[in-house]
Amino acid sequence: MIKRRALLKYLSASPLALGLSGIPFLPVTAAPAPPVPKRDLIKELGLSTFINAAGTFTTMTASLMHEEVMETMNTTSKEFVMLDDVQDKVGVKIAALCHAESAMVTAGCWSALVLGTAGVLTGMDQAKVSQLPNVAGLKSEVIVQKAHNVGYVHALTNTGVSIVAVETAEELENAITDKTAMMWFLNFTAPLGKIQHEEWLAIGKKHKIPCMIDMAADVPPVTNLWRFNDLGFDLVCVSGGKAIRGPQSAGLLMGRKDLIAAARLSSPPRAGNIGRGMKVNKEEILGMYVALEMYIKQDHDKDWKDWEARVAVIEKEVSKIKGVSTKVVVPPVANHTPSLVITWDKSLVNITRDALVANLRSGTPSIAVMSNEELMLNLTVFMLKPGQDKIVGKRIAEELAKATV
Ligand SMILES: *Cc1c(COP(=O)(O)O)cnc(C)c1O
């Protein structure tokens, strides 16, 4: 370790402490900053952009931030503030917006899952914070339903816990032991599970086991932002950069005050914990708050009508092709917006799903769509910019027409 006196001596001799001029304490003059030259990095680096008719997918950078969010990030980048102060102030606002006792901004929903679990395991015990991901001597099991036991549980096991999977309420009751740290619920797979939110919570409350829900991509509807807090989940985890259109690298952890305080012990700026690498800077924390505020205030009925109108535009274009059928569907959870399913009769339109997806992606302009089955495209319209619905409809119709037998 460097001794304090040696450090002071080093600092006083360093050119940075003297300023580049070598004159100590040269006052900073308020000369106007020269304009920043405009650069187009997308062009400079040869990155290819595309129209997003697929949805809020991380691989596609999920969503576009509003100007207000960018403006917040830009203006707040010009001052120093204490990172904990930003989390404190923003946490109070977010908690009030979403009916939670407390909240923090995390580095995405994944980090909310890790940090929230860490908070449940450690409480305010610093020794426990330091020992993770070693869970020796701690409660070390998280119970999930089999239908919820998908890749996202790795966020939980990052803390050192192991997963216990159950199917029925009876199995759940039997699985609860003195090792049980938490019960985890994955909202988008709820329809596939045997136990629904209320029953899950009732069993958790009965055994005094904290319950966490992952509802990462499950707005709209906007009401989901407070529904799970109102229902009584102890921790609620949300992605900031999907439909809420906050920074891609931000998310929300909301819930019980004691658990959020505990989660923050495993978060930056503190180190010697499992979460030091999950840093969110002040610009992102503040940008996330502004995005959330905007999202809540938005006219959601109008948005819905806009999406329906966009779907209708695309539907009209592609329906001109003989052998093509369309259907408007609204997925019950996750990407819960009007989307268009396009199918075609292979004897009339001879193209495979993969070829069609590839042609749209490599065409001009490039268009990204989703497809889960052969002879089928799935389109969402909520990530389209104004006017892109027409382009998407025309391009798909063009490709289908080319393949007409
Ligand atoms: C996207 C997603 C996550 C991860 O969220 P990030 O904000 O990308 O960290 C976690 N769980 C589910 C269900 C998701 O859809």
The ligand as a MOL file (V3000), in Angstrom:
LIG
                    3D

  0  0  0     0  0            999 V3000
M  V30 BEGIN CTAB
M  V30 COUNTS 15 15 0 0 0
M  V30 BEGIN ATOM
M  V30 1 C -34.7330 -9.3740 -21.7910 0
M  V30 2 C -34.9890 -10.2750 -20.6160 0
M  V30 3 C -34.1130 -10.3400 -19.5120 0
M  V30 4 C -32.8090 -9.5890 -19.5120 0
M  V30 5 O -33.0550 -8.2300 -19.4650 0
M  V30 6 P -31.9290 -7.1480 -19.8160 0
M  V30 7 O -32.6430 -5.8750 -19.5650 0
M  V30 8 O -31.5400 -7.3620 -21.2440 0
M  V30 9 O -30.8140 -7.3880 -18.8690 0
M  V30 10 C -34.4560 -11.1140 -18.4260 0
M  V30 11 N -35.6000 -11.8360 -18.4130 0
M  V30 12 C -36.4600 -11.8390 -19.4650 0
M  V30 13 C -37.6950 -12.6550 -19.3980 0
M  V30 14 C -36.1810 -11.0470 -20.6050 0
M  V30 15 O -37.0390 -11.0330 -21.6300 0
M  V30 END ATOM
M  V30 BEGIN BOND
M  V30 1 1 1 2
M  V30 2 1 2 3
M  V30 3 2 2 14
M  V30 4 1 3 4
M  V30 5 2 3 10
M  V30 6 1 4 5
M  V30 7 1 5 6
M  V30 8 2 6 7
M  V30 9 1 6 8
M  V30 10 1 6 9
M  V30 11 1 10 11
M  V30 12 2 11 12
M  V30 13 1 12 13
M  V30 14 1 12 14
M  V30 15 1 14 15
M  V30 END BOND
M  V30 END CTAB
M  END
